[in-house]
Amino acid sequence: MADMDVLNQMIKDIAKISLQDHYDRKKVVLIEHGTTDSSLELHNVPNDAIVIDIDSNFNNGKIFSNSKGECKRADYIIVSEEKKVVVFIEMKKGASDTSDIIKQLKGSFCLFKYCQIVASDFFGQADFMSSYSLRFVAFKHVNLEKRKTRITRYTASHDKPEDLMRISWASTIQFTKII
């Protein structure tokens, strides 16, 4: 069974954000929950992408004490089998502490690892998304006054929460820029 078929069976529809038509391609609009007028458009999203709204639909605070930030989670996960990529996205309207963002990205990565175990144990998919590239991205100053978009990378691949890519002052961005 294809990875996207398994993921579609595993994740409830209410937790997914629908892709929208954008000319002859797709886009997705991501909203930072708990703020007003804070959204981001990702353009040229792969047609097969599944966008999961973690922030609104996942809460492990009823089990964990959050003494080390283990209950934190990023806003979204985007998965594409076509591109073989999983993108973890955290959005901030204003300035924020990087260590807090890293904890949020780590929390979402733990959810992803849990999905891999569920796919292996319950769906018989031992190699579920094991060959996918992981990307960790933080968008800061979303929808504040217009400035030139600034992209900061600490490593070439931003494949760990600690090596995240930071993008500031963006209201729209191409999907290929973050992967």
Secondary structure, DSSP 8 states (H G I E B T S, - for coil): --HHHHHHHHS-GGGEE--EEETTEEEEEEE-TTSSS-EEEEES--TT-EEEEHHHH---TTT---SSSTT---SEEEEETTTTEEEEEEE-SS---HHHHHHHHHHHHHHHHHHHHHHHHHH--TTTTTT-EEEEEEEESTTSS----EEEESSSS--SGGG-EEEES-SEEEHHHH-
